[in-house]
Amino acid sequence: MHRYLYGLMFEDISHSGDGGLYAELITNRAFQGYSGNFILPSENPLVPGGPVLTGWAPLGDVRLSLDILHPLSDALPTVLQVDIPVNATGEVGFINYGWWGMDISPQKYKASFYVLANYPRYKGNSTTFTVSLRSNLTGEVWARTELPTVKVDTLDYIQLNATISNESRAPNSNNTFAVTMDASEVAGQTFYFDLISLFPETFKDRPNGLRKDLANALYDMKPKFLRFPGGNNLEGVSPQTRWKWWKTIGPLKNRPGRSIANWNYANTDGLGLLEYLEWTEDMEIEPVLAVYSGFSLDIWGEDGASYPESRMHEVLQEALDELEYCTGPTTTKYGALRASHGHPTPFKIQFVEIGNEDWFSSTYPHRFYYLYNGLKAAYPEITLISTAYNENADYNISIPTGGMWDTHHYEEPHYFLENFDFYDNWQQATNNTDVGVLLGEYSVKQLDSPDGAVNWSAPGLPLPQMVSAIAEGVYALGGERNPNTVRMSSYAPSLQNLNWYNWVPDMIAFTADPAQTLLSASYWQQWLFARFRGAQTLPVTNTKGDFGPLFWASSVNREDTEVYLKVINAGATAVPLSVVLDVEIRGVNATVIVNVDENAENTEDEMKVVVPKVANVTQARERRWSWNVPAWSIVVVQFDV
């Protein structure tokens, strides 16, 4: 069984990054473009995707507007202008509603913002800023911190930082973050604010890090790799607006983000290249780095926009620079740059994927071979992954020995059952000797239909169902049975914000409230299979019956003390199963995911309809064990030997 078989695929889709796994609580923190948050009008009528005031509201007697004459940086040219009238009194400032709210619980929050005073209106006096966490329903202040009094500069922005030590637990996530001043100090003045940030405690306490509950849910799956940054989000809607690695690193004030990324909302790129790498470091998993291949998903044609052959050297150099940033010693240009960003130790990159779903493009053959040869010459030890093989009717990609093919499948349940044995003889049948497969994206998109294929004009399943987990599990068993071929696999998409999304179903759904994080049936199937991961696949000889409705695969741990038998019943009736091992069985235990309703699903109201449970199993007699496998079930049996 391949050691990297179960992993994660991530891209910022359905606000899975900004507003999700990236722990920043402030929406539209630097006015980088359309945010998809509809608390305030969110589209700029003059500049589609341009800066907006989405998520912000005045507090007290102030006027808020956007300003481009006092930029924080070249990367962040739009700032929040706060005008305080001369006759203002009391508390004045502004609030942010968060990403459809924000969780307020006992912990320490890190707040920061940049501020500049307008020179003609500045009175030269000192100013005291206060940051606070408040209920949007009652106005109750949960916690507040008063910053040391400062004189705000009129030429250069100053950054102010504060820790809010909160002991309250808000009854819901309808809360806000406020920055306020005393009108007696600031009446008649104008201030500019930008990069207004609030972070809760993060996964592994990483600065600028990941939201704890979502990261822990992923970590609990015991994944072995992370493929990033996409996905379509790597390619961009155009070559000009694609994900550019060098614009996602360094201080946040130097990251422009993208006003409209591939999934129709702005990306801050706060979760950038270094943060992805640190994510793999904190979870102790392998990075699978997808590099731009010279193809973008232009809206005016399925074939997209491609770099011509005469300019592919630019794309190659970009990828080489990116790899040097990731892996280079501090004596190299980009290794030194990484060190200046706080990580002098090089990362190890074993897998690089050349593009994403490039079979959409007619130009991938020349682009793939150009990049493959260039990257292999510089990094011969890295395994390179093609995003196409035979999907395009006009060409096949001849994947070099030692390479891999990333194949994606969003299908109906029957597809996965019928293709359980697809990889049994794939290398030999296709003459792809020593070419591995990455099942980089797969999930049940829709239920079985008379047409027998996904209707892309129709909506997908709102949530994964029991039958989804069963079908995906059967396909995963096909991978376990063929470790020389199927070397990696990952469900996709991973995360979905229930307030704003453009794809269903997803493995994990969430809101601003961690108590509402929803782990789906598909999540639990992945969780279960990854937890019982053998070191070597075992042959299984069946003496009665064939695959269907029972599907199975077996493996043994490295110490030869535990044998794992994974069995799925994809039928509506229980099936008797008898097992004979070639060694004596000392003990048996099993974990089962089961529901008599194949359409059962975990919902916001009932989160534990489909979850793993300890199965009540009979004990073995010497080398023999028997049990009735329940209908619609996924079972992992552990034999102690």
Sequence and secondary structure as in RCSB ss.txt:
>XXXX:A:sequence
MHRYLYGLMFEDISHSGDGGLYAELITNRAFQGYSGNFILPSENPLVPGGPVLTGWAPLGDVRLSLDILHPLSDA
LPTVLQVDIPVNATGEVGFINYGWWGMDISPQKYKASFYVLANYPRYKGNSTTFTVSLRSNLTGEVWARTELPTV
KVDTLDYIQLNATISNESRAPNSNNTFAVTMDASEVAGQTFYFDLISLFPETFKDRPNGLRKDLANALYDMKPKF
LRFPGGNNLEGVSPQTRWKWWKTIGPLKNRPGRSIANWNYANTDGLGLLEYLEWTEDMEIEPVLAVYSGFSLDIW
GEDGASYPESRMHEVLQEALDELEYCTGPTTTKYGALRASHGHPTPFKIQFVEIGNEDWFSSTYPHRFYYLYNGL
KAAYPEITLISTAYNENADYNISIPTGGMWDTHHYEEPHYFLENFDFYDNWQQATNNTDVGVLLGEYSVKQLDSP
DGAVNWSAPGLPLPQMVSAIAEGVYALGGERNPNTVRMSSYAPSLQNLNWYNWVPDMIAFTADPAQTLLSASYWQ
QWLFARFRGAQTLPVTNTKGDFGPLFWASSVNREDTEVYLKVINAGATAVPLSVVLDVEIRGVNATVIVNVDENA
ENTEDEMKVVVPKVANVTQARERRWSWNVPAWSIVVVQFDV
>XXXX:A:secstr
  TT B EE    TTSTBTTTB    TTTT  S    TTS    SSSTT    TTEEEESS EEEEESSS SSSS
   EEEEE  TT  SEEEEEE BTTB    SEEEEEEEEEEE TTT     B  EEEEEETTT  EEEEEE   B
   SSS EEEEEEEEE    SSS EEEEEEEEHHHHTT EEEEEEEEEE  BGGG TT BBHHHHHHHHTT  SE
EEES SHHHH SSTTTS  GGGSSS GGG   BSS TTSS B   S HHHHHHHHHHHT EEEEEE  SEE  TT
 TT EE  GGGHHHHHHHHHHHHHHHH  TTSHHHHHHHHTT  S     EEEESSSGGG TTHHHHHHHHHHHH
HHH TTSEEEES SS STT      TT EEEEEEEE HHHHHHTTTTTTTHHHHHT TT EEEEEEEEE S   T
TSS  TTS   SS  HHHHHHHHHHHHHHHT TTTEEEEEES  EEETTS S    SEEE SSGGG EE HHHHH
HHHHHHS  SEEE    SS  SSSEEEEEEE TTS EEEEEEEE SSS EEEEEE SS   EEEEEEEE S TT 
   SS TTSS  EE      BTTEEEEEE SSEEEEEEEE 
